[in-house]
Amino acid sequence: MNQIDSLAQFPCIRNCCLNDDDICLGCFRSLEEIKFWGEAVEQERITILENAKQRREKHNLNFKK
């Protein structure tokens, strides 16, 4: 099981704060992804988590500048 699979159950870290683009700065899911999570099947959840990971990496790069 890789990191994405192990997190596919529930990625919330209870540090919710939406930025101006409606992205949570805790888990980096969009508001739409957060609302959809409960209905999403495993592959959709993995896609959401991959998107969130990319957002987190981009945020961290921008933050370090």
C-alpha positions, 0 to 999 in steps of 0.5 A: 500500500502506498501513501496515497492508498493509505490516505484514501480513507480520509485526508482531513487533518482538521486544520481547515482554512480555505484560501481565496480559490476555495482550497483548504490549506490543511489538506489542499483539497478544493471545496468541491472535492471536500463536498464530493469526498463522501460519494467518491469511489476509491479511484476518484479519491485517489485522483483527489489526493493526487491533485491535492498533493500537487497543490501542496507541492506548488504551495510549498514552492511558492511559500519558500520563495 
